[in-house]
Amino acid sequence: MPFKTRRSLLALPLALALPRAFAHADQHPKAATPLVKEQKPWGIAAEPAKARRTVDIRMSDDMKMTPNHLDVREGDTLRLRAINVGQVLHEIVIGTGEELKAHAEMMKKFPKMEHDEPYMAHVAPGKRGEIVWTFNRPGDFEFACLIAGHFEAGMRGTIRVAPNA
């Protein structure tokens, strides 16, 4: 088999996977898969039944999240309910400021990239999404919409997790 043909055949699986890997298509619907609980610097995913408090965060096309600050105690499990009151797709992602900035830069380069983590929710216009999260580490963290241009326009907020006494 000629080298060029072999190379083309080897590249075929990658070419077939790319549209899926970078598709923002269905805006990341949450599948009925087991919850992945990976410890992050800002906490860990939690089962919905563990939420002790629900906070509604309104996302609007004027690139605002309301409220834009949350005070939490170490160990609190919250349901962050993202409500998209706008006409365009928005998302909420929680993390450290550095990680959110890096992810926002990646989203500018690959605006249709697919990702689905328990610390993010993608919300179509007029819909709701949620994150259930245990904030088991004290510190200052952030939440933001990382869709290209939204983060840079100021669509973000802060989370202060106070240590237990």
C-alpha positions in Angstrom: 0.0 0.0 0.0 1.5 3.4 -0.9 2.6 5.6 1.9 0.1 8.4 1.1 -2.8 5.9 1.2 -1.7 4.5 4.6 -1.4 8.0 6.0 -4.9 8.8 4.7 -6.3 5.7 6.3 -4.6 6.5 9.6 -6.0 10.0 9.6 -9.5 8.8 8.9 -10.5 8.0 12.6 -9.2 11.5 13.6 -11.1 13.2 10.8 -14.3 11.4 11.8 -13.9 12.3 15.5 -13.2 16.0 15.0 -16.8 17.1 14.2 -17.9 15.4 17.5 -14.9 16.7 19.5 -15.6 20.3 18.6 -19.3 20.3 18.3 -21.2 22.6 20.5 -24.2 21.1 18.7 -26.7 20.2 21.4 -25.1 22.6 23.8 -24.0 19.8 26.1 -27.2 18.2 27.4 -26.5 16.3 30.6 -26.6 12.6 29.9 -27.9 10.0 32.4 -24.4 8.9 33.3 -22.9 8.3 36.7 -21.6 11.5 38.4 -17.9 11.8 38.2 -16.6 13.0 41.6 -13.1 14.4 41.1 -11.7 16.6 43.8 -10.9 20.1 42.5 -9.3 23.0 44.3 -12.7 24.6 44.6 -14.5 21.4 45.8 -16.2 18.3 44.5 -19.4 17.3 42.6 -22.3 16.2 44.7 -25.5 14.2 44.3 -28.6 16.5 43.9 -30.1 15.1 47.1 -27.1 16.4 49.1 -27.9 20.1 48.2 -28.9 22.1 51.3 -29.3 25.4 49.6 -30.3 26.5 46.1 -29.0 29.7 44.6 -30.5 31.0 41.4 -28.1 32.7 39.1 -29.6 34.7 36.3 -27.6 34.9 33.1 -28.5 37.7 30.6 -27.5 38.9 27.2 -26.1 42.1 28.7 -23.3 39.8 29.9 -24.3 39.8 33.6 -24.7 37.1 36.2 -27.0 38.0 39.1 -26.0 37.6 41.8 -22.3 38.0 41.0 -21.0 37.0 44.4 -21.7 34.1 46.7 -20.6 33.6 50.3 -20.3 29.9 51.3 -19.1 28.0 54.3 -16.6 25.2 53.9 -18.5 21.9 53.6 -21.7 23.6 52.1 -23.3 21.7 49.3 -25.2 24.1 46.9 -27.4 23.7 43.9 -26.4 26.5 41.6 -29.4 26.9 39.3 -28.4 28.8 36.2 -31.3 30.6 34.5 -30.7 31.9 31.0 -33.1 34.9 30.6 -31.3 35.9 27.3 -31.7 35.0 23.7 -28.2 33.3 23.2 -26.5 30.4 24.8 -24.8 31.0 28.1 -22.9 28.7 30.5 -21.8 28.7 34.1 -18.4 27.2 35.0 -16.9 27.3 38.5 -13.2 27.2 39.2 -10.1 29.2 40.1 -9.6 32.5 38.3 -6.5 31.2 36.6 -8.3 28.1 35.3 -11.3 30.0 34.0 -9.1 32.5 32.2 -7.2 29.7 30.5 -10.4 27.9 29.6 -11.8 31.2 28.2 -8.8 31.5 26.0 -9.2 28.0 24.7 -12.9 28.7 24.0 -11.9 31.6 21.8 -9.7 29.3 19.7 -12.2 26.5 19.6 -15.6 28.0 20.2 -17.4 24.8 19.3 -15.3 22.5 21.5 -17.3 19.9 23.4 -16.8 19.5 27.2 -19.0 18.3 29.9 -17.8 18.4 33.5 -19.9 18.4 36.7 -18.7 22.0 37.5 -20.3 23.4 34.4 -23.8 23.8 33.0 -24.6 25.0 29.5 -28.0 26.7 29.2 -30.0 27.4 26.1 -32.0 30.6 25.9 -35.0 30.5 28.2 -33.8 27.3 29.9 -32.3 26.3 33.2 -29.3 24.2 34.1 -27.7 23.3 37.4 -24.5 22.4 39.2 -24.6 20.6 42.5 -21.3 21.2 44.3 -19.7 20.7 47.7 -17.3 23.5 48.5 -15.0 21.5 50.7 -12.0 23.8 50.4 -11.8 27.3 51.8 -10.7 30.1 49.5 -11.7 32.6 46.8 -13.1 31.1 43.6 -15.0 32.3 40.5 -17.9 31.4 38.2 -18.2 32.6 34.6 -19.6 32.1 31.2 -16.7 31.0 29.0 -18.4 31.2 25.7 -16.2 33.2 23.4 -16.5 36.9 24.2 -18.8 36.5 27.2 -16.0 36.1 29.8 -14.1 39.1 28.3 -17.3 41.2 28.5 -17.5 40.6 32.3 -19.9 37.7 32.6 -18.5 36.3 35.8 -18.7 36.4 39.6 -16.9 35.4 42.7 -17.4 32.7 45.4 -15.8 33.1 48.8 -15.7 29.9 50.8 -15.1 30.7 54.5 -13.2 28.1 56.5 -15.1 26.3 59.3 -14.1 27.5 62.7 
